[in-house]
């Protein structure tokens, strides 16, 4: 069994106590505390004097969290590399954006090992271990992560959660189509146009200017759309859909996305059975 441990950079955390008088009696203090992450622990305290009085700054860092075990699809082109599952990337993106360490366990889905089936009898990825229990399905996993690790928040408002949801199934319909006149291309264009109009009024992201769980779900699917349709159909999102194009560029440029994306060749091979079948 091959694994890869990932430790994202910890979020910056600071606690400041500011003196409100012009002497060192510390008779009146105002405390302002900012917490980022699930918990913090104080390591050092070092005062310094400034013209505004005594400022006491305590440097802190996030409490250590044991890496979360995540079963992921293994690459079909490169051993011990992440495979092309967009639902797995959604979970990894959530872990990255929440600054949670994780340990990827690669699974050959064409020959599922016994250790994986013991952890997850359904034999599907992604699967993650939370509170000593293995759970699957990216919807369930990301919701559980949001509840257990609420900071930073990624939840999408309910009225926006389904924005762009029909793009992925219409993409698959067009990709599998053998008849250029069956309307599948137009169906995809209709969904992308509707998404473009939404972004024009509400963007640049689904929840305004803040990355949310809806972006982490849709982003990997658009990544697959771009690669698979470009390779098998010589097709790309029309330049006229400027807000969609800008959205894709923004999401694909996120550090978390670059770190968790599948290799282009894996995306191509992953969709080959759908196209050729």
N, C-alpha and C positions, 0 to 999 in steps of 0.2 A: 504494500500500500504506500503510495507516494503522497506527500503532503507539502504544503507551502504555508508558512506562518507569515501573516501580514500584521504589521503594527503601524497604524496611521499616526501622524504627529498629534500629540496631545494639544487640546485647546488651551489658549492662554488664560490664566486665572490670576486675579489680583485682589487683594483686600487692603484698603487704605483707611487709616485713622488720622483725621486732620485736626490739629489744634485750633481752637477758635479764639484763643487769647494771644497776647503778645509776650507772654512769659512762659516759664517752664512748670507752672503749678499744676497744669493739666486739670483745671477745675471744671472745665466744660468741654466735652468731646462730642463730636458728631461722627457717627460711624456709617460708612457707606460700603456695602459688601456686594460684590458681583460674583455669582457662581456660574461656571460654564462646565457642563458635564454632570454626571450623576452624583459626584461627591468630591470633596477636596480635603486635603490635609495640610497643616501648616508645618513648614520646615525651618524657616529662619525669620528673625526679626532684626532689622537694622535701622535705627533712626538717623535722620539727617536734618540739619537746620537750614531753613531758607528764610528769605525776607518776610514770608507770610507766616512765620511761626514754626513750630515743631511739626514735622510730618513724619509719621511712623508708618512705614510700608512693610508689609509682610508678604514675602514671595511664597506662592503655593503652587502645587501641581496636582493634577487629577489623581485620585486614588487608583491603584492598579486594578485592572480587570483581567481575569484569566481569558485567554483567547477563546472565542466561540468556535466550536467545530461546525464546519459547513461542508456538506457533500456537494460536489460540483461535477459537471460533465468534463471529462478529459478530452483534450484535443485529439482529433483523428489524424492530424498531420504531424504533430510534434509531441513526443512523449513528455509527460509531466508539465504540460501547459494547459491553461484554461481553455475549455471548449466553447462552442458557439451558442449556448442556450440563452436567449434574451431574458428569460424569467430568472435564471441564476444571476445574470448581471444586475437585474433589478435589486436582488437581495444584497449583493456585494456593494452596490452603489449606496444602499441604505446604511450598511455598516460603515462605509467610508465617510459618508456625510455626517454620521453620528460619532465619528472618531473612535470606533470600537475595534479592538484587535480581533483578528480571526485566523483560524487555521483551516485552510482549504484541503479537503481530502478528495483526490481525483478519482473519478469513477468511469470505467470503460463501460458505456451503456450497451455495447454489443456483446459484452461478456461480463455481466454484473457479478462481482465477487461476493462470496458468502458473508464477509464481514459487513458489507453494505446492506445486504438483504436482512441481516439480523437487526441492524439499526433501523432500517426502513423497509418493512416487508412489501410495501407497494412498489418499491424499486424505482421511484421517480426522484429526479432532482429539480430544484434544489431541496435540500433537507438540512435542518439546523438543530443543534442541541441547545435547548433553553430550560433551565431549572431541572436538569437531569432527565429531560424528556425530549425525544426527537419529534419534530413536527415538519410537515411538508406544505407545499402550495405557497407560491410567492405572496398571494393575498393574505393568507393566514400569518405567514412569517413576518411580513413587513408590519402588519398590525400589531403583532406581539412585540416586535422590537420597539415600536412607537410607545406602547404602553409601559414596557419595562425600562426603556431609556428615553424619556420624554424630551431630553435636551440634547442638541437643539431640535426644536419641533419641525417635523416634516409633513404633518397631516395637511391634506388638501380640503378646503371647505366642501361640504357635501354637494353643493350646487355646481362645483367645478370638477368634481372627481371623475366624471365620465367624459370630459372633453377629449376629443380625439380617439375615443375608445373603438370606433368602427374602422379606423384606418388599417389596423393590423389584419383583420379578417378579409377586408376588401383587397389588400395587398396580396394575400395568399391566393385569393380567387383569381386575380390577374396573373400572378406568377404561374399558376397551374394551367391556365387557359391555353388551349390549342387553337381556338377560333378567334381571330382578331376582331370579329364583328359581334361577339357575344355580349358586349356591354360591360365586361369586367374592368376594362381600362377606364371607361367613363365613370363607373361606380367609384373607383379609386380617386379619380380627379375630383369628383363631387365631394368626397370626404375631405380631401386635402384643401379644397377651396373653402369649405365650411370652417376648417381649422384655421386657415389663413385669415378669414374674416374675423374669427374670434380673437386671434392674436392682435389684429389691427386695432381692435377696440379695447382689449383687456391685457395685452402682453406687456413686456416681451416674452414672459413665460406664462404657464397656465394660471398660476396664482400671482399675477402681476410681475414684480421684479424679484420675487423670492422663489428659490428652488423648493419644490414640494414633491411629495410622493408620486403625484401624477406625472411629473416630468421624469422621475426615475423609472417609471413604468413604460412610458411612451418612448423615451430616448433610445433604449436598446432596440425597440421594434423598428424605429425609423432608420437606425443604423443598418439593420438587416435588410430593410426595404431598399436602401440606397445601393448596397453591395449586390444583393441578389438580382434586383431588376436591372442594374447596370450590366451585370455579367450575362444573364440569361435572356434579357429582352432588349438590351441596348437602350434602356429607358431611364430617364431621370426626372426628378421633380422639376416642373417647368419654371423657368426664371421669372415668369410673371407672378408666381406665388412668393413674393419677396419676404413676407413675414415668416412663412414656413422655412424658407432657405436660411434666414437669419437665426431662427429658432434652432434648427439643426446644427448650425455652426457653433452656436453658443453652448448647447448641450454636449456636443462632441468634443469641445475644447476644455471641458471641466477636467481638472486634475484627476478627480475620482473616476471619471468616465474613461480617460486614457489608460488609467491603471487597471481597469476591470474589463476592457473591451476584448472581444474575441479577435483572433487573427483573421484577416480577409479571406485567406484560403480555407479556413475552417467554416466560415459563413457560407462560402460557395459550396463546399462539400456537404455541409449540413442540409442545404436545400435541394441538393441534386436528386434525391429520391422523389421529392414532391414534383419536381419538374419532369423527370424522366418516367415517373410512374404513371 
